[in-house]
Amino acid sequence: MAMSLAALVGVPSLRLRKAGLAETTWNEDIRWVAVTEQEDPQRFLNGGELILTTGLRLNGAAEQRRFVRQVQRAGAVGIGFGTGLTHDSVPSALVAEANRWGLPLVEVPYETPFIAIGKLVADSQSADHYSKLERLIAGHQILARALLTGGGLGELLKQLGSMLRTDIALTQFSAQLYNSVAGNPAPTADDWASFPIPTGRRDACTLWIKEPFGDTGIVGYAQNLISVELNNMVKQRQSQRALAGQVLDDVIHGTLDTVEAARRLAGVGINSTRKNVVLLVVSAAHHKQLSSTSLPQSLDAGVTAVVGKDLVTVVPDDGSSASALAKDLSDHLLEAGIHAMIGIGGAYTKPNGVRWSYFEARDAVAHGLPVNEPERLSLTSLLLASEDVPLADMASEALTPLRKFDAAHGSELVSTLESYLNHNGSVAAVAEDLTLHRNTVRYRLAQITDLTGYDPAQTADRVQLWLALAVQRLGSRTLR
């Protein structure tokens, strides 16, 4: 323990005696012992010192009073006045001025050398410093052991909170990675101290410590350990998402039978016997960051994978919370500097349900909004999602002659066809929609038949043309 004036007076071998009445700094730690015979030592002091003097130059009451004032203004904790050399006792003027300014005063007898007091204070400070170092090293070992024994980030932060005797929180962008307070309230700068955690990205992670707390140097060490663990977590996320992506890719493309698909999904943590919702994240500009970025805490129950360049999160949900989860994810990614579109799939059971939900999410994300609600999956979308059906090529084959003809002659065969299909084959409705004569509409329909080989008036051909337009429309949106 550091030495105080009260403790010094309590050392029998020093034979110190309290000379004044003041006790303002009686129990404060003595930072240093300064011996001086200066009349005005103020400019040589930093505060917290015990001033030892024999009063060699303090012969009159005015000098004695001035000396006390200068020492008090410098922030000293007290004065030790040596008697038996120039003064037989502590001067009364000095005692009165010390009492007036609340500065403790002790008498040091002639038999007690000043160096004995200085050595005792220095030894005490050294012992206190050594004790703090021992506690700090022990703290380092405890925190490191929390990670090395598999306790992970949570155990490390729990131990840190125990050492500091306060609450701890760790945030990354909008997500809380840890919070020792029940209910996980967001920490604020009003009553929490914040410490940035270096992770290679500006303001990526922040350690919050609820005030008041005493930091003996352990916080700095904890910051480094947290940084190491977060980087390890990034690598783990990338590995886990790659593994889950391989499984989901096989399920999405329908290359596994139902039993094998369910078994492999269970292997990566997806229970296909209950309803699951797929959230699909697409980011053309930041797709490389998707493999390692953290997710909001609300998605902890889900399994996240990288499929192609996209991030896929499969969340156990009946669909009631899907929109809120997607909004949380969107906000979190935006705060992380990742601009993305999120498509929400429907809630289904079984491996085929996961596949179906993925197709719905991909269909939804083509709408181009930050968060895109699911719609009933069309046969067009499902066919387009299958690599076994060359639907895009078939659509191009049917529509390319019309587009080339329009480009060469300035005609509007494609728009006429779209209007005709949208109005359920009504020539009159198309004529009104496009402000054309009905015969003009019929002439254009005949041209479409000649160029494509498909007659829009025939049901089978009409379906083929409608499907071709839908496929190209969906394909162009997906490319965007």
DRENDO-1510 file (C-alpha; in Angstrom, 1 decimal, always signed):
<recs>
REC; n; res; u; v; w
REC; 1; MET; +0.0; +0.0; +0.0 .
REC; 2; ALA; +1.1; +3.6; -0.7 .
REC; 3; MET; +2.1; +5.6; +2.4 .
REC; 4; SER; -0.1; +8.4; +3.9 .
REC; 5; LEU; +0.7; +10.9; +6.6 .
REC; 6; ALA; -1.5; +9.0; +9.0 .
REC; 7; ALA; +0.4; +5.8; +8.3 .
REC; 8; LEU; +3.8; +7.6; +8.7 .
REC; 9; VAL; +2.8; +9.0; +12.1 .
REC; 10; GLY; +1.8; +5.5; +13.1 .
REC; 11; VAL; +5.3; +4.1; +12.5 .
REC; 12; PRO; +6.9; +4.0; +16.1 .
REC; 13; SER; +10.5; +4.1; +14.9 .
REC; 14; LEU; +10.0; +7.5; +13.2 .
REC; 15; ARG; +8.6; +9.1; +16.4 .
REC; 16; LEU; +6.7; +11.7; +14.4 .
REC; 17; ARG; +4.1; +13.8; +16.2 .
REC; 18; LYS; +1.1; +15.6; +14.8 .
REC; 19; ALA; +1.7; +19.3; +15.3 .
REC; 20; GLY; -1.3; +21.0; +13.7 .
REC; 21; LEU; -5.1; +20.4; +13.7 .
REC; 22; ALA; -5.7; +20.0; +9.9 .
REC; 23; GLU; -6.5; +16.6; +8.5 .
REC; 24; THR; -7.6; +17.5; +5.0 .
REC; 25; THR; -5.0; +15.3; +3.2 .
REC; 26; TRP; -4.2; +13.2; +6.3 .
REC; 27; ASN; -5.1; +9.9; +4.6 .
REC; 28; GLU; -4.0; +10.8; +1.0 .
REC; 29; ASP; -1.2; +8.8; -0.6 .
REC; 30; ILE; +2.2; +10.5; -0.5 .
REC; 31; ARG; +3.5; +10.6; -4.1 .
REC; 32; TRP; +7.0; +11.7; -3.1 .
REC; 33; VAL; +9.1; +13.2; -0.3 .
REC; 34; ALA; +10.7; +16.6; -1.1 .
REC; 35; VAL; +13.4; +18.1; +1.2 .
REC; 36; THR; +13.8; +21.8; +0.9 .
REC; 37; GLU; +15.1; +24.9; +2.6 .
REC; 38; GLN; +13.8; +27.3; +0.0 .
REC; 39; GLU; +11.6; +30.1; +1.2 .
REC; 40; ASP; +9.4; +29.6; -1.9 .
REC; 41; PRO; +9.6; +26.0; -3.2 .
REC; 42; GLN; +6.3; +26.1; -5.1 .
REC; 43; ARG; +7.9; +26.1; -8.6 .
REC; 44; PHE; +9.8; +22.9; -7.8 .
REC; 45; LEU; +6.7; +20.9; -6.7 .
REC; 46; ASN; +4.2; +18.9; -8.8 .
REC; 47; GLY; +1.6; +18.1; -6.1 .
REC; 48; GLY; +1.1; +15.2; -3.7 .
REC; 49; GLU; +4.5; +15.6; -2.0 .
REC; 50; LEU; +5.3; +15.6; +1.7 .
REC; 51; ILE; +7.6; +18.6; +2.3 .
REC; 52; LEU; +10.4; +18.2; +4.8 .
REC; 53; THR; +12.2; +21.3; +6.1 .
REC; 54; THR; +14.2; +22.4; +9.1 .
REC; 55; GLY; +13.1; +26.0; +8.5 .
REC; 56; LEU; +16.7; +27.2; +8.0 .
REC; 57; ARG; +15.5; +30.3; +6.2 .
REC; 58; LEU; +12.2; +30.7; +8.0 .
REC; 59; ASN; +13.3; +32.9; +10.8 .
REC; 60; GLY; +10.3; +35.2; +11.0 .
REC; 61; ALA; +6.5; +34.7; +11.2 .
REC; 62; ALA; +6.0; +36.4; +7.8 .
REC; 63; GLU; +8.4; +34.0; +6.1 .
REC; 64; GLN; +6.8; +31.0; +7.9 .
REC; 65; ARG; +3.3; +31.9; +6.9 .
REC; 66; ARG; +4.4; +32.6; +3.3 .
REC; 67; PHE; +6.1; +29.2; +3.2 .
REC; 68; VAL; +2.9; +27.4; +4.2 .
REC; 69; ARG; +0.8; +29.2; +1.6 .
REC; 70; GLN; +3.3; +28.4; -1.2 .
REC; 71; VAL; +3.4; +24.7; -0.2 .
REC; 72; GLN; -0.4; +24.5; +0.0 .
REC; 73; ARG; -0.9; +26.1; -3.4 .
REC; 74; ALA; +1.5; +23.6; -4.9 .
REC; 75; GLY; -0.8; +20.8; -3.8 .
REC; 76; ALA; +1.4; +19.2; -1.2 .
REC; 77; VAL; -0.2; +16.7; +1.2 .
REC; 78; GLY; +1.6; +18.1; +4.3 .
REC; 79; ILE; +4.7; +19.5; +6.0 .
REC; 80; GLY; +7.2; +17.7; +8.1 .
REC; 81; PHE; +9.1; +20.2; +10.2 .
REC; 82; GLY; +12.4; +19.1; +11.7 .
REC; 83; THR; +13.2; +20.4; +15.1 .
REC; 84; GLY; +16.4; +20.5; +17.2 .
REC; 85; LEU; +18.5; +22.2; +14.5 .
REC; 86; THR; +17.4; +25.8; +13.8 .
REC; 87; HIS; +14.2; +25.6; +15.8 .
REC; 88; ASP; +13.6; +23.8; +19.1 .
REC; 89; SER; +9.9; +23.4; +18.3 .
REC; 90; VAL; +7.6; +24.0; +15.4 .
REC; 91; PRO; +7.0; +27.7; +15.1 .
REC; 92; SER; +3.5; +28.8; +16.3 .
REC; 93; ALA; +3.0; +31.1; +13.3 .
REC; 94; LEU; +3.7; +28.1; +11.0 .
REC; 95; VAL; +1.2; +25.9; +12.9 .
REC; 96; ALA; -1.5; +28.6; +12.9 .
REC; 97; GLU; -1.1; +29.2; +9.1 .
REC; 98; ALA; -1.2; +25.4; +8.4 .
REC; 99; ASN; -4.4; +25.1; +10.4 .
REC; 100; ARG; -5.9; +28.1; +8.6 .
REC; 101; TRP; -5.2; +26.5; +5.2 .
REC; 102; GLY; -6.1; +23.0; +6.2 .
REC; 103; LEU; -2.6; +21.7; +5.6 .
REC; 104; PRO; -1.5; +18.8; +7.9 .
REC; 105; LEU; +1.7; +19.4; +9.9 .
REC; 106; VAL; +3.9; +16.9; +11.7 .
REC; 107; GLU; +7.0; +17.4; +13.9 .
REC; 108; VAL; +10.1; +15.4; +12.9 .
REC; 109; PRO; +12.5; +15.1; +15.9 .
REC; 110; TYR; +16.2; +15.6; +15.6 .
REC; 111; GLU; +16.9; +11.9; +16.0 .
REC; 112; THR; +14.9; +11.0; +12.9 .
REC; 113; PRO; +16.8; +11.7; +9.7 .
REC; 114; PHE; +14.8; +12.9; +6.7 .
REC; 115; ILE; +16.2; +10.1; +4.6 .
REC; 116; ALA; +14.5; +7.5; +6.8 .
REC; 117; ILE; +11.1; +9.0; +6.0 .
REC; 118; GLY; +12.0; +9.3; +2.2 .
REC; 119; LYS; +13.2; +5.7; +2.2 .
REC; 120; LEU; +10.1; +4.4; +3.9 .
REC; 121; VAL; +7.8; +6.2; +1.5 .
REC; 122; ALA; +9.8; +5.0; -1.5 .
REC; 123; ASP; +9.8; +1.4; -0.3 .
REC; 124; SER; +6.1; +1.6; +0.2 .
REC; 125; GLN; +5.5; +2.9; -3.3 .
REC; 126; SER; +7.8; +0.2; -4.7 .
REC; 127; ALA; +5.9; -2.5; -2.9 .
REC; 128; ASP; +2.6; -1.0; -4.1 .
REC; 129; HIS; +3.8; -0.9; -7.7 .
REC; 130; TYR; +5.0; -4.4; -7.4 .
REC; 131; SER; +1.7; -5.5; -6.0 .
REC; 132; LYS; -0.2; -3.8; -8.9 .
REC; 133; LEU; +2.1; -5.5; -11.4 .
REC; 134; GLU; +1.4; -8.9; -9.8 .
REC; 135; ARG; -2.3; -8.3; -10.0 .
REC; 136; LEU; -2.0; -7.1; -13.6 .
REC; 137; ILE; +0.0; -10.2; -14.6 .
REC; 138; ALA; -2.5; -12.4; -12.8 .
REC; 139; GLY; -5.3; -10.6; -14.7 .
REC; 140; HIS; -3.5; -11.2; -18.0 .
REC; 141; GLN; -3.3; -14.9; -17.2 .
REC; 142; ILE; -7.0; -15.1; -16.3 .
REC; 143; LEU; -8.1; -13.3; -19.5 .
REC; 144; ALA; -5.8; -15.3; -21.7 .
REC; 145; ARG; -6.9; -18.6; -20.1 .
REC; 146; ALA; -10.5; -17.7; -20.8 .
REC; 147; LEU; -9.8; -17.8; -24.5 .
REC; 148; LEU; -7.3; -20.6; -24.5 .
REC; 149; THR; -9.5; -23.0; -22.6 .
REC; 150; GLY; -12.4; -22.5; -25.0 .
REC; 151; GLY; -14.4; -20.1; -23.0 .
REC; 152; GLY; -14.4; -17.7; -25.9 .
REC; 153; LEU; -15.3; -14.0; -26.1 .
REC; 154; GLY; -18.1; -14.2; -23.6 .
REC; 155; GLU; -16.0; -15.8; -20.8 .
REC; 156; LEU; -13.2; -13.3; -21.4 .
REC; 157; LEU; -15.6; -10.3; -21.0 .
REC; 158; LYS; -17.2; -12.0; -18.0 .
REC; 159; GLN; -13.8; -12.2; -16.3 .
REC; 160; LEU; -13.0; -8.6; -17.3 .
REC; 161; GLY; -16.2; -7.4; -15.7 .
REC; 162; SER; -15.4; -9.3; -12.5 .
REC; 163; MET; -12.0; -7.8; -12.3 .
REC; 164; LEU; -13.3; -4.2; -12.8 .
REC; 165; ARG; -16.4; -4.9; -10.7 .
REC; 166; THR; -18.7; -3.4; -13.2 .
REC; 167; ASP; -20.8; -4.2; -16.3 .
REC; 168; ILE; -19.3; -4.9; -19.7 .
REC; 169; ALA; -20.8; -4.6; -23.2 .
REC; 170; LEU; -19.3; -5.2; -26.6 .
REC; 171; THR; -20.9; -3.9; -29.8 .
REC; 172; GLN; -20.0; -4.2; -33.5 .
REC; 173; PHE; -21.9; -1.8; -35.7 .
REC; 174; SER; -25.5; -2.2; -34.7 .
REC; 175; ALA; -25.0; -5.7; -33.1 .
REC; 176; GLN; -24.4; -6.4; -29.5 .
REC; 177; LEU; -21.8; -9.2; -29.2 .
REC; 178; TYR; -22.0; -9.2; -25.4 .
REC; 179; ASN; -23.8; -7.4; -22.6 .
REC; 180; SER; -23.6; -8.3; -18.9 .
REC; 181; VAL; -26.7; -6.2; -18.2 .
REC; 182; ALA; -30.0; -8.1; -18.1 .
REC; 183; GLY; -32.2; -7.2; -21.1 .
REC; 184; ASN; -29.2; -6.1; -23.2 .
REC; 185; PRO; -29.8; -2.3; -23.0 .
REC; 186; ALA; -27.7; -0.3; -25.4 .
REC; 187; PRO; -24.8; +1.4; -23.6 .
REC; 188; THR; -24.6; +5.2; -23.8 .
REC; 189; ALA; -21.7; +7.7; -23.5 .
REC; 190; ASP; -23.4; +9.3; -20.5 .
REC; 191; ASP; -22.5; +6.5; -18.0 .
REC; 192; TRP; -20.3; +4.1; -20.0 .
REC; 193; ALA; -16.7; +4.5; -21.1 .
REC; 194; SER; -15.9; +3.4; -24.6 .
REC; 195; PHE; -12.8; +1.8; -26.0 .
REC; 196; PRO; -12.3; +1.1; -29.7 .
REC; 197; ILE; -11.2; -2.5; -30.6 .
REC; 198; PRO; -8.8; -2.6; -33.6 .
REC; 199; THR; -10.2; -5.0; -36.2 .
REC; 200; GLY; -8.9; -3.5; -39.4 .
REC; 201; ARG; -12.1; -1.5; -40.0 .
REC; 202; ARG; -12.8; +2.0; -38.6 .
REC; 203; ASP; -15.1; +1.9; -35.6 .
REC; 204; ALA; -15.9; -1.7; -36.3 .
REC; 205; CYS; -16.1; -2.7; -32.7 .
REC; 206; THR; -16.4; -1.0; -29.3 .
REC; 207; LEU; -15.8; -2.2; -25.8 .
REC; 208; TRP; -18.1; -0.5; -23.3 .
REC; 209; ILE; -17.3; -0.4; -19.5 .
REC; 210; LYS; -19.9; +1.0; -17.1 .
REC; 211; GLU; -18.5; +3.8; -14.9 .
REC; 212; PRO; -17.2; +4.1; -12.3 .
REC; 213; PHE; -14.4; +1.5; -12.5 .
REC; 214; GLY; -10.7; +1.4; -11.7 .
REC; 215; ASP; -8.4; +0.6; -14.7 .
REC; 216; THR; -5.0; -0.7; -13.6 .
REC; 217; GLY; -3.9; -1.4; -17.2 .
REC; 218; ILE; -6.0; -4.5; -17.7 .
REC; 219; VAL; -8.4; -2.8; -20.2 .
REC; 220; GLY; -5.6; -2.2; -22.7 .
REC; 221; TYR; -4.6; -5.9; -22.6 .
REC; 222; ALA; -8.3; -6.9; -22.9 .
REC; 223; GLN; -8.6; -4.7; -26.0 .
REC; 224; ASN; -5.8; -6.6; -27.7 .
REC; 225; LEU; -7.2; -10.0; -26.7 .
REC; 226; ILE; -10.7; -9.1; -28.0 .
REC; 227; SER; -9.1; -7.9; -31.3 .
REC; 228; VAL; -7.4; -11.3; -31.7 .
REC; 229; GLU; -10.6; -13.2; -30.9 .
REC; 230; LEU; -12.7; -11.1; -33.3 .
REC; 231; ASN; -10.3; -11.8; -36.1 .
REC; 232; ASN; -10.4; -15.5; -35.3 .
REC; 233; MET; -14.2; -15.3; -35.3 .
REC; 234; VAL; -14.1; -13.7; -38.8 .
REC; 235; LYS; -12.1; -16.7; -40.1 .
REC; 236; GLN; -14.5; -19.1; -38.4 .
REC; 237; ARG; -17.4; -17.3; -40.0 .
REC; 238; GLN; -15.9; -17.5; -43.4 .
REC; 239; SER; -15.2; -21.3; -43.0 .
REC; 240; GLN; -18.6; -22.1; -41.7 .
REC; 241; ARG; -20.4; -20.0; -44.3 .
REC; 242; ALA; -18.4; -21.7; -47.1 .
REC; 243; LEU; -19.3; -25.2; -45.7 .
REC; 244; ALA; -23.0; -24.3; -45.3 .
REC; 245; GLY; -22.9; -22.8; -48.8 .
REC; 246; GLN; -21.9; -26.1; -50.3 .
REC; 247; VAL; -24.8; -27.8; -48.7 .
REC; 248; LEU; -27.3; -25.2; -49.6 .
REC; 249; ASP; -26.0; -25.0; -53.2 .
REC; 250; ASP; -26.7; -28.7; -53.6 .
REC; 251; VAL; -30.2; -28.4; -52.0 .
REC; 252; ILE; -31.1; -25.4; -54.2 .
REC; 253; HIS; -30.1; -27.1; -57.4 .
REC; 254; GLY; -32.0; -30.3; -56.4 .
REC; 255; THR; -29.0; -32.6; -56.7 .
REC; 256; LEU; -29.8; -34.5; -53.4 .
REC; 257; ASP; -32.7; -36.8; -52.6 .
REC; 258; THR; -35.0; -35.7; -49.7 .
REC; 259; VAL; -33.4; -37.9; -47.0 .
REC; 260; GLU; -29.8; -37.0; -47.9 .
REC; 261; ALA; -30.8; -33.3; -48.2 .
REC; 262; ALA; -32.4; -33.3; -44.7 .
REC; 263; ARG; -29.3; -35.1; -43.3 .
REC; 264; ARG; -26.8; -32.6; -44.8 .
REC; 265; LEU; -28.9; -29.6; -43.7 .
REC; 266; ALA; -29.0; -30.9; -40.2 .
REC; 267; GLY; -25.2; -31.3; -40.3 .
REC; 268; VAL; -24.9; -27.5; -40.8 .
REC; 269; GLY; -27.5; -26.7; -38.2 .
REC; 270; ILE; -30.7; -26.4; -40.3 .
REC; 271; ASN; -33.7; -28.3; -38.9 .
REC; 272; SER; -35.8; -29.0; -42.0 .
REC; 273; THR; -38.6; -30.6; -40.0 .
REC; 274; ARG; -39.8; -27.1; -38.9 .
REC; 275; LYS; -40.6; -24.0; -40.9 .
REC; 276; ASN; -37.6; -22.0; -42.2 .
REC; 277; VAL; -37.4; -18.6; -44.0 .
REC; 278; VAL; -34.6; -17.7; -46.3 .
REC; 279; LEU; -33.1; -14.2; -46.3 .
REC; 280; LEU; -31.0; -13.5; -49.4 .
REC; 281; VAL; -28.5; -10.7; -49.4 .
REC; 282; VAL; -27.2; -9.4; -52.7 .
REC; 283; SER; -24.5; -6.7; -53.0 .
REC; 284; ALA; -22.8; -6.1; -56.3 .
REC; 285; ALA; -20.4; -3.5; -54.7 .
REC; 286; HIS; -19.6; -5.2; -51.5 .
REC; 287; HIS; -20.1; -8.9; -52.1 .
REC; 288; LYS; -16.6; -9.8; -50.9 .
REC; 289; GLN; -17.4; -8.4; -47.4 .
REC; 290; LEU; -20.5; -10.6; -47.1 .
REC; 291; SER; -18.5; -13.7; -46.3 .
REC; 292; SER; -17.1; -12.3; -43.1 .
REC; 293; THR; -19.3; -9.6; -41.9 .
REC; 294; SER; -21.1; -9.9; -38.5 .
REC; 295; LEU; -24.9; -10.2; -38.3 .
REC; 296; PRO; -27.3; -8.7; -35.8 .
REC; 297; GLN; -28.0; -10.6; -32.7 .
REC; 298; SER; -31.6; -11.3; -33.8 .
REC; 299; LEU; -30.3; -13.7; -36.4 .
REC; 300; ASP; -28.2; -15.8; -33.9 .
REC; 301; ALA; -30.6; -18.7; -34.3 .
REC; 302; GLY; -30.2; -18.8; -38.1 .
REC; 303; VAL; -27.6; -20.5; -40.2 .
REC; 304; THR; -25.7; -18.3; -42.7 .
REC; 305; ALA; -24.0; -19.4; -45.9 .
REC; 306; VAL; -22.3; -18.0; -48.9 .
REC; 307; VAL; -23.9; -19.2; -52.2 .
REC; 308; GLY; -22.1; -17.8; -55.2 .
REC; 309; LYS; -21.6; -14.2; -54.4 .
REC; 310; ASP; -24.6; -13.9; -52.2 .
REC; 311; LEU; -25.2; -14.3; -48.5 .
REC; 312; VAL; -28.0; -16.6; -47.5 .
REC; 313; THR; -29.4; -16.8; -44.0 .
REC; 314; VAL; -31.9; -19.7; -43.1 .
REC; 315; VAL; -33.9; -18.6; -40.1 .
REC; 316; PRO; -36.3; -20.9; -38.1 .
REC; 317; ASP; -39.4; -18.8; -38.4 .
REC; 318; ASP; -43.1; -19.2; -39.3 .
REC; 319; GLY; -42.9; -16.0; -41.4 .
REC; 320; SER; -44.3; -13.7; -38.8 .
REC; 321; SER; -40.9; -12.2; -37.9 .
REC; 322; ALA; -39.2; -12.4; -41.3 .
REC; 323; SER; -39.8; -8.8; -42.2 .
REC; 324; ALA; -38.4; -7.5; -38.9 .
REC; 325; LEU; -35.4; -9.7; -39.1 .
REC; 326; ALA; -34.7; -8.6; -42.7 .
REC; 327; LYS; -35.0; -4.9; -41.5 .
REC; 328; ASP; -32.5; -5.6; -38.7 .
REC; 329; LEU; -30.1; -7.2; -41.1 .
REC; 330; SER; -30.5; -4.3; -43.6 .
REC; 331; ASP; -29.8; -1.7; -40.9 .
REC; 332; HIS; -26.8; -3.6; -39.6 .
REC; 333; LEU; -25.2; -4.0; -43.0 .
REC; 334; LEU; -25.8; -0.3; -43.9 .
REC; 335; GLU; -24.1; +0.7; -40.6 .
REC; 336; ALA; -21.2; -1.6; -41.6 .
REC; 337; GLY; -20.9; +0.3; -44.9 .
REC; 338; ILE; -22.4; -2.6; -47.0 .
REC; 339; HIS; -25.1; -1.5; -49.4 .
REC; 340; ALA; -27.2; -4.5; -50.2 .
REC; 341; MET; -30.6; -5.7; -51.2 .
REC; 342; ILE; -32.4; -8.3; -49.2 .
REC; 343; GLY; -35.0; -10.7; -50.5 .
REC; 344; ILE; -37.4; -12.5; -48.1 .
REC; 345; GLY; -38.6; -16.0; -48.9 .
REC; 346; GLY; -41.7; -17.8; -47.6 .
REC; 347; ALA; -41.8; -20.1; -44.5 .
REC; 348; TYR; -41.8; -23.8; -45.4 .
REC; 349; THR; -40.8; -27.2; -43.9 .
REC; 350; LYS; -38.6; -29.9; -45.5 .
REC; 351; PRO; -35.5; -29.5; -47.8 .
REC; 352; ASN; -37.7; -28.6; -50.8 .
REC; 353; GLY; -39.2; -25.9; -48.6 .
REC; 354; VAL; -35.7; -24.3; -48.1 .
REC; 355; ARG; -35.2; -24.5; -51.9 .
REC; 356; TRP; -38.6; -23.0; -52.6 .
REC; 357; SER; -38.0; -20.2; -50.0 .
REC; 358; TYR; -34.6; -19.4; -51.7 .
REC; 359; PHE; -36.2; -19.1; -55.1 .
REC; 360; GLU; -38.9; -16.8; -53.6 .
REC; 361; ALA; -36.2; -14.7; -52.0 .
REC; 362; ARG; -34.3; -14.4; -55.2 .
REC; 363; ASP; -37.4; -13.5; -57.1 .
REC; 364; ALA; -38.2; -10.8; -54.4 .
REC; 365; VAL; -34.7; -9.3; -54.4 .
REC; 366; ALA; -35.1; -8.5; -58.1 .
REC; 367; HIS; -37.5; -5.7; -57.1 .
REC; 368; GLY; -34.4; -3.7; -56.1 .
REC; 369; LEU; -35.5; -2.3; -52.7 .
REC; 370; PRO; -33.3; -2.5; -49.6 .
REC; 371; VAL; -35.8; -5.0; -48.1 .
REC; 372; ASN; -38.1; -7.0; -50.5 .
REC; 373; GLU; -41.1; -8.8; -49.3 .
REC; 374; PRO; -41.9; -12.3; -50.6 .
REC; 375; GLU; -44.5; -13.0; -53.3 .
REC; 376; ARG; -46.0; -16.3; -54.4 .
REC; 377; LEU; -43.3; -18.0; -56.5 .
REC; 378; SER; -44.2; -18.2; -60.1 .
REC; 379; LEU; -43.6; -21.2; -62.4 .
REC; 380; THR; -41.5; -18.8; -64.5 .
REC; 381; SER; -39.2; -18.1; -61.5 .
REC; 382; LEU; -38.8; -21.8; -60.7 .
REC; 383; LEU; -38.1; -22.7; -64.2 .
REC; 384; LEU; -35.6; -19.9; -64.6 .
REC; 385; ALA; -33.8; -21.1; -61.4 .
REC; 386; SER; -33.3; -24.5; -62.8 .
REC; 387; GLU; -30.1; -25.0; -64.8 .
REC; 388; ASP; -31.6; -28.1; -66.4 .
REC; 389; VAL; -34.1; -26.1; -68.4 .
REC; 390; PRO; -32.6; -23.7; -71.1 .
REC; 391; LEU; -35.6; -21.4; -70.7 .
REC; 392; ALA; -33.6; -18.2; -71.2 .
REC; 393; ASP; -32.3; -19.5; -74.5 .
REC; 394; MET; -35.8; -20.5; -75.6 .
REC; 395; ALA; -37.1; -17.0; -74.6 .
REC; 396; SER; -34.3; -15.3; -76.6 .
REC; 397; GLU; -35.1; -17.5; -79.6 .
REC; 398; ALA; -38.7; -16.5; -79.6 .
REC; 399; LEU; -38.3; -12.8; -79.0 .
REC; 400; THR; -35.1; -11.9; -80.9 .
REC; 401; PRO; -36.8; -11.7; -84.3 .
REC; 402; LEU; -39.3; -9.3; -82.9 .
REC; 403; ARG; -36.7; -7.1; -81.3 .
REC; 404; LYS; -34.6; -7.0; -84.5 .
REC; 405; PHE; -37.6; -6.1; -86.6 .
REC; 406; ASP; -38.6; -3.3; -84.2 .
REC; 407; ALA; -35.0; -2.0; -84.2 .
REC; 408; ALA; -34.8; -2.0; -88.0 .
REC; 409; HIS; -38.3; -0.6; -88.8 .
REC; 410; GLY; -39.1; +1.5; -85.8 .
REC; 411; SER; -42.2; -0.7; -85.2 .
REC; 412; GLU; -43.6; -1.8; -81.8 .
REC; 413; LEU; -44.3; -5.5; -82.2 .
REC; 414; VAL; -42.9; -6.4; -78.7 .
REC; 415; SER; -45.0; -3.7; -76.9 .
REC; 416; THR; -48.0; -4.8; -78.9 .
REC; 417; LEU; -47.5; -8.4; -77.9 .
REC; 418; GLU; -47.1; -7.4; -74.2 .
REC; 419; SER; -50.3; -5.4; -74.3 .
REC; 420; TYR; -52.2; -8.2; -76.1 .
REC; 421; LEU; -51.1; -10.8; -73.5 .
REC; 422; ASN; -51.8; -8.4; -70.6 .
REC; 423; HIS; -55.3; -7.8; -71.9 .
REC; 424; ASN; -56.1; -11.5; -72.2 .
REC; 425; GLY; -56.1; -11.5; -76.0 .
REC; 426; SER; -58.6; -8.6; -76.5 .
REC; 427; VAL; -57.9; -6.8; -79.7 .
REC; 428; ALA; -60.2; -4.0; -78.7 .
REC; 429; ALA; -58.5; -3.5; -75.4 .
REC; 430; VAL; -55.1; -3.4; -77.1 .
REC; 431; ALA; -56.3; -0.9; -79.7 .
REC; 432; GLU; -57.5; +1.4; -76.9 .
REC; 433; ASP; -54.4; +0.9; -74.8 .
REC; 434; LEU; -52.0; +1.8; -77.7 .
REC; 435; THR; -54.3; +4.2; -79.5 .
REC; 436; LEU; -54.4; +2.1; -82.6 .
REC; 437; HIS; -57.0; +0.9; -85.1 .
REC; 438; ARG; -58.1; -2.6; -84.5 .
REC; 439; ASN; -57.0; -3.7; -87.9 .
REC; 440; THR; -53.5; -2.3; -87.1 .
REC; 441; VAL; -53.4; -4.5; -84.1 .
REC; 442; ARG; -54.5; -7.5; -86.1 .
REC; 443; TYR; -51.8; -6.8; -88.7 .
REC; 444; ARG; -49.2; -6.6; -86.1 .
REC; 445; LEU; -50.3; -9.9; -84.6 .
REC; 446; ALA; -50.0; -11.5; -88.0 .
REC; 447; GLN; -46.5; -10.1; -88.3 .
REC; 448; ILE; -45.6; -11.6; -84.9 .
REC; 449; THR; -46.9; -15.0; -86.0 .
REC; 450; ASP; -44.8; -14.8; -89.2 .
REC; 451; LEU; -41.6; -13.7; -87.4 .
REC; 452; THR; -41.7; -16.1; -84.4 .
REC; 453; GLY; -43.8; -19.0; -85.7 .
REC; 454; TYR; -46.0; -18.6; -82.6 .
REC; 455; ASP; -49.7; -17.5; -83.1 .
REC; 456; PRO; -50.7; -15.3; -80.1 .
REC; 457; ALA; -54.3; -16.3; -80.7 .
REC; 458; GLN; -53.6; -20.0; -80.0 .
REC; 459; THR; -53.5; -20.9; -76.3 .
REC; 460; ALA; -50.3; -23.1; -76.4 .
REC; 461; ASP; -48.4; -20.4; -78.5 .
REC; 462; ARG; -49.7; -17.6; -76.3 .
REC; 463; VAL; -48.4; -19.4; -73.2 .
REC; 464; GLN; -45.0; -19.8; -74.9 .
REC; 465; LEU; -44.8; -16.1; -75.8 .
REC; 466; TRP; -46.0; -15.0; -72.3 .
REC; 467; LEU; -43.4; -17.2; -70.7 .
REC; 468; ALA; -40.6; -15.9; -73.0 .
REC; 469; LEU; -41.5; -12.3; -72.0 .
REC; 470; ALA; -41.7; -13.1; -68.3 .
REC; 471; VAL; -38.4; -15.0; -68.4 .
REC; 472; GLN; -36.5; -12.1; -70.1 .
REC; 473; ARG; -38.1; -9.5; -67.8 .
REC; 474; LEU; -37.1; -11.5; -64.7 .
REC; 475; GLY; -33.7; -12.2; -66.1 .
REC; 476; SER; -33.0; -8.5; -66.8 .
REC; 477; ARG; -34.1; -7.6; -63.2 .
REC; 478; THR; -31.8; -10.2; -61.7 .
REC; 479; LEU; -28.8; -9.0; -63.8 .
REC; 480; ARG; -29.4; -5.5; -62.4 .
</recs>
